[in-house]
Amino acid sequence: MATFNDLPIELVRRIWSFLARDRAGKRHLCTAVVPDVRRHNFRSTFISSAERLHTFASLVSRPDPLSWWFVGIKGVAESVRDLELYHIGVPSRTKDAVASERIFASMALILRRCRGLERLFCHGPSAMPVLLSSLPAPPLDLLKLKEISLYEFGTYSETSPSYGHFARLRRFPALRDLVIDCMWHEGEAFGAVQTYRPPVTGPSPVTNLSLSAGESLTTPAAAVFIADFAQLTRLEITLRGGVDLGSLLQACPVALKVLTIHYCEELLEGEEEVDPVNVEADLARFVHLRELTLGKGTFSPTCELFPILSSHEARLRTLTLEPGTTLVADKLRNFVFARGGPSRQLEYLVLDSVSFYSYPRPSLFPNRRDVIDGTFRFERRWILPQWTRRFGLGDARAVMAAANRVGVRLEGTVVEAVEYDAVRASEEAYLQTRRDESLYSLRTLFKEVEG
């Protein structure tokens, strides 16, 4: 009779892979399945306190007792791929130097042992000292670490971030993605400019950088910080307030290929208007740009953006304008006709500038009570497209015709808003059909009763 152990090893590992979704936290006691269970149980490790940090450091440092029975078994440390540190409080050195040094030592031990670590997530203002101040002496064995994310990042009470902290990121050769999400009211997230820079070798390996911050983006330290990423090709800036990005964008490497600038969703949801951040003049230096995404308030309402892109962005292939952005009909139409400029490289244009609401659609919800009895009211649920004086329905149709003529793929709410009237007419016809069916059913019912 076949047993579980007779199954192919690929199938066994597939079965145990569902442990990642097991929220019950059950212990699987059979030692025969420990290697496969451990591979998935410790693949994503979440640590939320200093005590758990010390416990995990002790776990990865102990020799594995199962190595006596299983040849070549991977230990706990070798199974970790994602490590998340959540608000690990670091006490002041003046108040409890022993406790703070113990935290740094535990983190250094974890980084030394978990050689297969690929993604590291840190939450809280003490994330920088816990992570970078804990790095053990080189050489490091974290050859697979490719992503570091620092959330709720800010100035630590005793260890202000500096160029020296960020320069240590060069010690991770596989690091490509860096996410820094600053605290809302943090104005010195990137520390102060240092006259002395620690010796570092080689350029920073980071190619994808995501910054979410406010006033700290305007500091000289922020410009020094971003200038260090010589190999940067993808940059996303999420604004938490109206700031001048001139110095930051001027310090960015000109080799950027993908650039996104927009306000955070929380700010857009809470305010109808945002402080304008006109970045179009600073975009002219990015001559290698291929994809550009701009959000509400990031360029002038006069849409001088389009002439600048036509003159300087010869390689631009994709342009996305997010909800709330303003459009000027003639400048947009000329930009589309020229396919982005003399080089005619523009291939894809996404315009989400026009807001409207056409949900729910009766034809998609035939079993709704108000659809069955025909009492559905469009004026109560649907919102008409918000056309402006500078960009109306006729202008949108002209832009669509121009895009179709020159071979530019056009998508977004502008296209959907043009079809709004046709969609509503179709839905109203469907609703009238349902009313007729309901009326016919009632007539049939009364005839049967009379009969």
BAROBA-48009 format. One line per 4 residues: number of its first residue (from 0); their letters; for each residue x, y, z of C-alpha. Coordinates in nm, 3 decimals, padded with zeros to 5 digits, m for minus. Each point is the difference from the previous one (the first is absolute). Example, Ala and Ser with C-alpha at 12.3 -4.5 7.8 and 13.67 -1.06 7.14 Angstrom:
BEGIN
0 = AS = 01.230/m00.450/00.780 ~ 00.137/00.344/m00.066 $
END
This chain:
BEGIN
0 = MATF = 00.000/00.000/00.000 ~ 00.140/00.337/m00.102 ~ 00.076/00.256/00.271 ~ 00.054/00.375/00.008 $
4 = NDLP = 00.374/m00.052/m00.027 ~ m00.047/m00.183/m00.330 ~ m00.124/00.315/m00.171 ~ 00.239/00.181/m00.236 $
8 = IELV = 00.214/00.255/00.181 ~ m00.133/00.279/m00.224 ~ m00.358/m00.078/00.105 ~ 00.095/m00.021/00.368 $
12 = RRIW = 00.164/00.341/m00.010 ~ m00.302/00.142/m00.181 ~ m00.227/m00.129/00.277 ~ 00.213/00.149/00.275 $
16 = SFLA = 00.021/00.332/m00.184 ~ m00.355/00.072/00.118 ~ 00.137/00.045/00.350 ~ 00.057/00.362/m00.095 $
20 = RDRA = m00.380/00.043/00.019 ~ m00.037/m00.191/00.326 ~ m00.103/00.261/00.257 ~ m00.067/m00.250/00.274 $
24 = GKRH = 00.370/m00.030/00.078 ~ m00.021/m00.375/00.057 ~ 00.314/m00.195/00.077 ~ 00.079/m00.292/m00.229 $
28 = LCTA = 00.179/m00.249/00.224 ~ 00.112/m00.270/m00.243 ~ 00.376/00.037/m00.048 ~ m00.023/m00.159/m00.345 $
32 = VVPD = m00.169/00.310/m00.140 ~ 00.202/00.258/00.194 ~ 00.227/00.096/m00.294 ~ m00.295/00.087/m00.225 $
36 = VRRH = m00.207/00.157/00.278 ~ 00.287/00.218/00.114 ~ 00.067/00.123/m00.352 ~ m00.345/00.164/m00.005 $
40 = NFRS = m00.054/00.084/00.367 ~ 00.307/00.221/00.018 ~ m00.002/00.127/m00.357 ~ m00.177/00.319/00.115 $
44 = TFIS = 00.096/00.098/00.354 ~ m00.174/00.281/00.191 ~ 00.160/00.148/00.313 ~ m00.188/00.263/00.200 $
48 = SAER = 00.198/00.049/00.322 ~ 00.351/m00.001/00.140 ~ m00.073/m00.318/00.196 ~ m00.100/m00.186/m00.316 $
52 = LHTF = 00.305/00.138/m00.176 ~ 00.225/m00.151/00.267 ~ m00.192/m00.329/m00.012 ~ 00.035/m00.028/m00.376 $
56 = ASLV = 00.369/00.090/00.018 ~ 00.049/m00.280/00.251 ~ m00.192/m00.241/m00.224 ~ 00.209/00.065/m00.311 $
60 = SRPD = 00.327/m00.014/00.193 ~ m00.053/m00.344/00.157 ~ 00.118/m00.312/m00.184 ~ m00.288/m00.192/m00.155 $
64 = PLSW = m00.064/m00.326/00.192 ~ m00.166/m00.152/m00.306 ~ 00.329/00.006/m00.187 ~ 00.081/m00.328/00.176 $
68 = WFVG = m00.286/m00.174/m00.185 ~ m00.028/00.195/m00.325 ~ 00.301/00.041/m00.223 ~ 00.018/00.345/m00.160 $
72 = IKGV = m00.307/00.134/00.182 ~ m00.043/00.376/m00.010 ~ m00.011/00.176/00.333 ~ m00.246/00.269/00.105 $
76 = AESV = 00.231/00.282/m00.108 ~ 00.045/m00.141/m00.349 ~ m00.378/m00.023/m00.048 ~ m00.066/00.373/00.055 $
80 = RDLE = m00.074/00.197/m00.316 ~ m00.212/00.291/00.128 ~ 00.072/00.168/00.333 ~ m00.229/00.271/00.142 $
84 = LYHI = 00.084/00.205/00.308 ~ m00.298/00.188/00.142 ~ 00.055/00.289/00.243 ~ 00.285/m00.145/00.199 $
88 = GVPS = 00.062/00.266/00.260 ~ 00.364/00.083/00.064 ~ 00.055/00.150/00.348 ~ 00.222/00.302/00.044 $
92 = RTKD = 00.366/m00.082/00.048 ~ 00.014/00.240/00.292 ~ m00.287/m00.178/00.174 ~ 00.071/m00.361/m00.088 $
96 = AVAS = 00.318/m00.048/m00.200 ~ 00.002/m00.375/00.064 ~ m00.349/m00.051/m00.148 ~ 00.072/00.206/m00.311 $
100 = ERIF = 00.330/m00.176/m00.065 ~ m00.170/m00.335/00.043 ~ m00.257/00.091/m00.268 ~ 00.275/00.097/m00.243 $
104 = ASMA = 00.190/m00.320/00.077 ~ m00.307/m00.218/m00.058 ~ m00.073/00.169/m00.331 ~ 00.362/m00.038/m00.108 $
108 = LILR = m00.015/m00.370/00.082 ~ m00.318/m00.045/m00.204 ~ 00.151/00.177/m00.300 ~ 00.310/m00.214/00.029 $
112 = RCRG = m00.190/m00.330/00.017 ~ m00.287/00.056/m00.246 ~ 00.209/m00.026/m00.314 ~ m00.298/m00.065/m00.229 $
116 = LERL = m00.185/00.318/00.099 ~ m00.157/00.172/m00.303 ~ m00.235/00.266/00.140 ~ 00.029/00.205/00.318 $
120 = FCHG = m00.282/00.221/00.133 ~ 00.039/00.238/00.295 ~ m00.276/00.205/00.164 ~ 00.050/00.287/00.242 $
124 = PSAM = 00.230/00.301/00.048 ~ 00.272/m00.220/00.150 ~ 00.019/m00.216/m00.312 ~ 00.318/00.161/m00.129 $
128 = PVLL = 00.218/m00.050/00.311 ~ m00.139/m00.348/00.060 ~ 00.082/m00.102/m00.355 ~ 00.306/00.188/m00.116 $
132 = SSLP = 00.169/00.052/00.336 ~ m00.023/m00.375/00.054 ~ 00.182/m00.104/m00.314 ~ 00.283/m00.233/00.091 $
136 = APPL = 00.348/00.058/m00.128 ~ 00.058/m00.091/m00.365 ~ 00.005/m00.222/m00.184 ~ m00.376/m00.056/00.018 $
140 = DLLK = m00.161/m00.317/m00.129 ~ m00.331/00.166/m00.099 ~ 00.062/m00.050/m00.368 ~ m00.371/m00.047/m00.079 $
144 = LKEI = m00.147/00.304/00.179 ~ m00.173/00.192/m00.279 ~ m00.261/00.215/00.177 ~ 00.004/00.222/00.310 $
148 = SLYE = m00.308/00.194/00.114 ~ 00.002/00.257/00.281 ~ m00.351/00.104/00.108 ~ m00.093/00.282/00.241 $
152 = FGTY = 00.360/00.103/m00.036 ~ 00.123/00.298/00.200 ~ 00.269/00.151/00.216 ~ 00.100/m00.224/00.286 $
156 = SETS = 00.039/00.170/00.337 ~ 00.374/m00.059/00.019 ~ 00.111/m00.121/m00.342 ~ m00.095/00.239/m00.275 $
160 = PSYG = 00.027/m00.157/m00.346 ~ 00.286/00.122/m00.212 ~ 00.187/m00.069/m00.319 ~ 00.203/m00.257/00.189 $
164 = HFAR = m00.309/m00.205/00.078 ~ m00.120/m00.010/m00.359 ~ 00.350/m00.065/m00.135 ~ m00.003/m00.332/00.182 $
168 = LRRF = m00.267/m00.121/m00.241 ~ 00.278/m00.051/m00.251 ~ 00.104/m00.304/00.198 ~ m00.299/m00.191/m00.143 $
172 = PALR = 00.102/m00.082/m00.358 ~ m00.342/m00.138/m00.103 ~ m00.200/00.292/00.142 ~ m00.217/00.152/m00.271 $
176 = DLVI = m00.318/00.131/00.167 ~ 00.000/00.257/00.280 ~ m00.320/00.140/00.155 ~ 00.009/00.288/00.249 $
180 = DCMW = m00.335/00.108/00.143 ~ 00.058/00.295/00.232 ~ m00.218/00.105/00.289 ~ m00.262/00.263/m00.075 $
184 = HEGE = 00.157/00.294/00.184 ~ 00.362/m00.105/m00.037 ~ 00.210/00.286/m00.137 ~ 00.350/m00.141/00.047 $
188 = AFGA = m00.043/m00.358/m00.114 ~ 00.323/00.007/m00.200 ~ 00.205/00.156/00.279 ~ 00.253/00.277/m00.051 $
192 = VQTY = 00.263/00.040/m00.269 ~ 00.333/m00.129/00.123 ~ 00.328/00.166/m00.086 ~ 00.172/m00.335/00.046 $
196 = RPPV = m00.117/m00.301/m00.193 ~ 00.099/m00.350/00.106 ~ 00.209/m00.190/m00.254 ~ m00.217/m00.215/m00.225 $
200 = TGPS = 00.083/m00.191/m00.312 ~ m00.205/m00.029/m00.316 ~ m00.338/00.150/m00.088 ~ m00.321/m00.077/00.183 $
204 = PVTN = m00.162/m00.312/m00.152 ~ m00.355/00.134/00.043 ~ m00.189/00.044/m00.328 ~ m00.359/00.045/00.128 $
208 = LSLS = m00.067/00.264/00.265 ~ m00.332/00.097/00.159 ~ m00.019/00.308/00.223 ~ m00.304/00.108/00.198 $
212 = AGES = 00.063/00.321/00.193 ~ m00.082/00.367/00.044 ~ 00.228/00.286/00.103 ~ 00.303/m00.224/00.036 $
216 = LTTP = 00.016/m00.027/m00.381 ~ 00.100/00.367/m00.020 ~ 00.305/m00.027/00.227 ~ 00.358/00.000/m00.136 $
220 = AAAV = 00.051/m00.339/00.163 ~ m00.276/m00.146/m00.220 ~ 00.178/00.124/m00.313 ~ 00.328/m00.153/00.119 $
224 = FIAD = m00.182/m00.322/00.081 ~ m00.159/m00.046/m00.343 ~ 00.311/00.106/m00.191 ~ 00.178/m00.304/00.140 $
228 = FAQL = m00.216/m00.242/m00.203 ~ 00.193/00.017/m00.325 ~ m00.168/m00.312/m00.142 ~ m00.355/00.113/00.077 $
232 = TRLE = m00.242/m00.066/m00.287 ~ m00.341/00.004/00.172 ~ m00.114/00.266/00.249 ~ m00.335/00.050/00.172 $
236 = ITLR = m00.063/00.309/00.214 ~ m00.314/00.008/00.213 ~ m00.061/00.345/00.145 ~ m00.147/00.068/00.342 $
240 = GGVD = m00.029/00.372/m00.049 ~ 00.073/00.275/m00.246 ~ 00.379/00.027/m00.025 ~ 00.255/00.126/m00.249 $
244 = LGSL = 00.159/m00.302/m00.168 ~ 00.243/00.207/m00.207 ~ 00.318/m00.081/00.193 ~ m00.090/m00.367/00.033 $
248 = LQAC = m00.078/m00.050/m00.369 ~ 00.309/00.193/m00.105 ~ 00.211/m00.237/00.209 ~ m00.158/m00.315/m00.145 $
252 = PVAL = 00.206/m00.206/m00.244 ~ m00.087/00.090/m00.358 ~ m00.017/m00.369/m00.093 ~ m00.353/m00.029/00.141 $
256 = KVLT = m00.232/m00.200/m00.224 ~ m00.315/m00.016/00.212 ~ m00.122/00.291/00.215 ~ m00.317/00.033/00.209 $
260 = IHYC = m00.096/00.309/00.201 ~ m00.332/00.024/00.182 ~ m00.166/00.086/00.330 ~ m00.084/m00.270/00.253 $
264 = EELL = m00.354/m00.137/m00.010 ~ m00.078/00.110/00.356 ~ 00.063/00.363/m00.092 ~ m00.201/m00.018/m00.323 $
268 = EGEE = m00.297/m00.154/00.178 ~ m00.006/00.261/00.274 ~ 00.041/00.316/m00.211 ~ m00.156/00.112/m00.325 $
272 = EVDP = 00.299/00.218/m00.089 ~ 00.369/m00.059/00.061 ~ 00.294/00.237/m00.007 ~ 00.138/00.017/m00.356 $
276 = VNVE = 00.339/m00.158/m00.058 ~ 00.103/00.100/m00.350 ~ 00.274/m00.241/m00.103 ~ m00.020/00.025/m00.379 $
280 = ADLA = 00.304/00.229/m00.029 ~ 00.213/m00.247/00.196 ~ m00.099/m00.290/m00.226 ~ 00.196/00.136/m00.295 $
284 = RFVH = 00.328/m00.147/00.127 ~ m00.124/m00.360/m00.006 ~ 00.070/m00.064/m00.366 ~ m00.012/m00.379/00.043 $
288 = LREL = m00.348/m00.004/00.150 ~ m00.232/m00.263/m00.148 ~ m00.291/m00.011/00.245 ~ m00.143/00.299/00.185 $
292 = TLGK = m00.289/00.006/00.249 ~ m00.124/00.327/00.150 ~ m00.275/00.054/00.255 ~ m00.228/00.282/00.096 $
296 = GTFS = 00.173/00.333/00.063 ~ 00.340/m00.106/m00.131 ~ m00.001/00.220/m00.311 ~ m00.137/00.338/m00.099 $
300 = PTCE = m00.371/00.031/m00.094 ~ 00.108/00.171/m00.322 ~ 00.147/m00.336/m00.110 ~ 00.342/00.129/m00.098 $
304 = LFPI = 00.094/m00.358/00.078 ~ m00.081/m00.117/m00.353 ~ 00.227/00.245/m00.189 ~ 00.285/m00.078/00.241 $
308 = LSSH = m00.041/m00.373/m00.050 ~ m00.012/00.045/m00.376 ~ 00.324/00.200/00.001 ~ 00.210/m00.196/00.247 $
312 = EARL = m00.135/m00.352/00.056 ~ 00.095/m00.163/m00.328 ~ m00.034/m00.356/00.133 ~ m00.328/00.033/00.189 $
316 = RTLT = m00.227/m00.292/m00.086 ~ m00.258/m00.005/00.279 ~ m00.171/00.296/00.168 ~ m00.255/m00.041/00.280 $
320 = LEPG = m00.198/00.286/00.152 ~ m00.178/m00.104/00.318 ~ m00.345/00.112/00.128 ~ m00.032/00.370/00.072 $
324 = TTLV = 00.255/00.117/m00.256 ~ m00.095/00.290/m00.226 ~ m00.008/m00.010/m00.379 ~ 00.013/00.269/m00.269 $
328 = ADKL = m00.154/m00.124/m00.323 ~ 00.223/00.157/m00.266 ~ 00.331/m00.079/00.173 ~ m00.100/m00.359/00.066 $
332 = RNFV = m00.126/m00.047/m00.354 ~ 00.323/00.139/m00.149 ~ 00.202/m00.225/00.229 ~ m00.193/m00.306/m00.117 $
336 = FARG = 00.019/00.100/m00.368 ~ 00.378/00.029/00.032 ~ 00.018/m00.333/00.187 ~ 00.190/00.167/00.281 $
340 = GPSR = 00.243/00.203/m00.209 ~ 00.232/m00.009/m00.301 ~ 00.121/m00.352/00.083 ~ m00.362/m00.127/m00.001 $
344 = QLEY = 00.061/m00.263/00.269 ~ m00.327/00.035/00.192 ~ m00.190/m00.329/00.000 ~ m00.228/m00.001/00.303 $
348 = LVLD = m00.200/00.284/00.158 ~ m00.215/m00.042/00.312 ~ m00.229/00.290/00.089 ~ m00.188/m00.042/00.328 $
352 = SVSF = m00.065/00.373/00.030 ~ m00.380/m00.007/m00.038 ~ m00.194/m00.131/00.297 ~ m00.342/m00.162/m00.021 $
356 = YSYP = m00.189/m00.292/00.151 ~ m00.203/m00.261/m00.186 ~ m00.057/m00.274/00.255 ~ m00.191/m00.219/00.050 $
360 = RPSL = m00.115/m00.089/m00.349 ~ m00.344/m00.166/m00.006 ~ 00.101/m00.250/m00.269 ~ 00.276/m00.132/00.227 $
364 = FPNR = m00.232/m00.037/00.300 ~ m00.324/m00.139/m00.143 ~ m00.111/m00.143/00.336 ~ 00.003/00.330/00.189 $
368 = RDVI = m00.346/00.085/00.127 ~ m00.003/00.349/m00.154 ~ 00.108/m00.149/m00.333 ~ m00.265/m00.271/00.006 $
372 = DGTF = m00.284/00.241/00.073 ~ 00.147/00.278/m00.216 ~ 00.037/00.261/00.276 ~ 00.377/00.045/m00.047 $
376 = RFER = 00.087/00.372/m00.023 ~ 00.313/00.102/m00.188 ~ m00.002/00.355/00.136 ~ 00.034/m00.132/00.355 $
380 = RWIL = 00.296/m00.229/m00.064 ~ 00.183/00.112/m00.312 ~ 00.207/00.318/m00.024 ~ 00.039/00.185/m00.327 $
384 = PQWT = 00.352/00.051/m00.144 ~ 00.164/00.313/00.141 ~ 00.098/00.177/m00.322 ~ 00.168/00.341/00.022 $
388 = RRFG = 00.001/00.315/m00.209 ~ 00.346/m00.083/m00.134 ~ m00.073/m00.365/m00.067 ~ m00.349/m00.111/m00.090 $
392 = LGDA = m00.171/m00.294/m00.164 ~ 00.077/00.122/m00.351 ~ 00.365/00.049/00.090 ~ 00.021/m00.354/00.134 $
396 = RAVM = m00.141/m00.138/m00.324 ~ 00.251/00.205/m00.200 ~ 00.289/m00.137/00.208 ~ m00.129/m00.354/m00.048 $
400 = AAAN = m00.019/00.054/m00.376 ~ 00.354/00.138/m00.005 ~ 00.132/m00.295/00.202 ~ m00.171/m00.246/m00.231 $
404 = RVGV = 00.141/00.176/m00.304 ~ 00.366/m00.001/00.110 ~ m00.007/m00.340/00.172 ~ 00.016/00.102/00.367 $
408 = RLEG = m00.182/m00.232/00.238 ~ m00.232/00.215/00.213 ~ m00.160/m00.124/00.322 ~ m00.135/00.136/00.327 $
412 = TVVE = m00.311/00.168/00.133 ~ m00.001/00.250/m00.287 ~ m00.080/m00.280/m00.243 ~ m00.260/m00.147/00.236 $
416 = AVEY = m00.159/00.341/00.057 ~ m00.050/00.044/m00.375 ~ m00.196/m00.324/00.001 ~ m00.204/00.102/00.305 $
420 = DAVR = m00.307/00.113/m00.193 ~ m00.003/m00.313/m00.216 ~ 00.039/m00.225/00.303 ~ m00.279/00.176/00.186 $
424 = ASEE = m00.232/m00.021/m00.300 ~ 00.070/m00.372/m00.026 ~ m00.062/m00.052/00.371 ~ m00.322/00.200/m00.011 $
428 = AYLQ = m00.119/m00.214/m00.290 ~ 00.081/m00.313/00.200 ~ m00.186/00.140/00.300 ~ m00.304/00.080/m00.215 $
432 = TRRD = 00.002/m00.358/m00.126 ~ m00.007/m00.125/00.359 ~ m00.291/00.234/00.076 ~ m00.192/m00.137/m00.298 $
436 = ESLY = 00.069/m00.356/00.111 ~ m00.120/00.080/00.350 ~ m00.314/00.168/m00.133 ~ m00.071/m00.294/m00.231 $
440 = SLRT = 00.036/m00.241/00.293 ~ m00.249/00.202/00.203 ~ m00.250/00.005/m00.285 ~ 00.034/m00.375/m00.044 $
444 = LFKE = m00.053/m00.051/00.371 ~ m00.318/00.209/00.006 ~ m00.138/m00.185/m00.303 ~ 00.055/m00.332/00.174 $
448 = VEG = m00.176/00.131/00.310 ~ m00.296/00.128/m00.204 ~ m00.017/m00.330/m00.187 $
END
